[in-house]
């Protein structure tokens, strides 16, 4: 298969774009600024923080809702469950991030070999991919010829366009994702339990402490809803309501299941004959 050769197509395309800009065919900058969507909040560990925080709040509050114990028992069970789940979540994030990075690195090595040893067919495959996406043949040919001049860029583009994979980032540290997930799980998951600590000097009522846990959980979930809306550029109110609804459904399911099992177990214990 012959390689796609270079010609004056690149210069012609550049000249045409400059001419269009000079003639005023590009959208007015002022209108573009007014219509441009808001950029999402960027961060290296945003996903780990939001995912771990949301899961921790729902898990811990569901545990509190499903048991009927003293405040001491709630704290012991709650923090023990929190630490165990946090370690599991953190290690799981580390393993998944490491695996994803290793797969991307292996795929890039395979793509590099293909480009080095089968340049012509690789260029043709990328050309066909661009045509399937709706690009004109001449424009696709020009783009492929430009990428073919730069091996690393060409390899990255083939991974993205054909295989839907982003090239591995050397700066990415999977262990950091694991640590962030663990800390976020502990921090947000502790919010329902704080009520049973803060209210100790003020009341001995477990019901009041449970209500406090409900309020703190709702506040924490609302904060995560706002953070999620900020990250994804979504509507704040809808994001908060959806996040709260998720917590309410999970807690209600846990409470109903706990109530059902307590009643069933209680009736069974009442029917057991004693010697």
Helices and strands as residue ranges (DSSP letters): H 9-22, H 29-35, H 46-66, H 71-117, H 119-132, H 137-148, H 151-163, H 174-189, H 191-198, G 199-201, H 206-232, H 236-270
